[in-house]
Structure formats: structure tokens, C-alpha cells
Amino acid sequence: MHEAPTPAVTPERDARSRAARTLLHGLAVTVLVGAATAVTELATGGGVLTLATVGTAAGTGALMAVAAYVQRRVEGRRG
């Protein structure tokens, strides 16, 4: 059976893959933090969930993805 050759993994492709995975991880954590905060807000009746809280969590996830991309690109140049 003939199998198609797999394309070579370039440093840029590896960096993009790593950044995408990290972005998805950050998104998952943001959703979990938002859900936990919403449940806490409902249980305590307080104003715990704010746009600043959600924005901070989302921004952190995005910055994690950028950092992962840069790290992989730098590692690719060295290795």
C-alpha cells in the first residue's frame, strides 16, 4: 500500500502548531475560570464576575500563545 509522504516539520510550522495548542489551552482555562466565577457569583449573590476579570483571563491565554510561538521560533533557530 502506498502512503503519501508526510511533509517535513519546519520551525515555523512547529511554532504555529505550538501556539495554536497553547491558545486552545488558554481558551479552555478562560472558560473554566468564567464558569467557576459565574457559579460563585450565583451561590454568593455577589458581583464577582466583571468584564475586567474575563478580559484578563482571555488576555492571559492570548499572551501565552504568543509566548509559545516566539519560544518555538527561537528554539528552531538555535537547534
ABEGO torsion letter per residue (X at the ends): XBBBBBBBBBAAAAAAAAAAAAAAAAAAAAAAAAAAAAAAAAAAGBBABBAAAAAAAAAAAAAAAAAAAAAAAAAAAAX
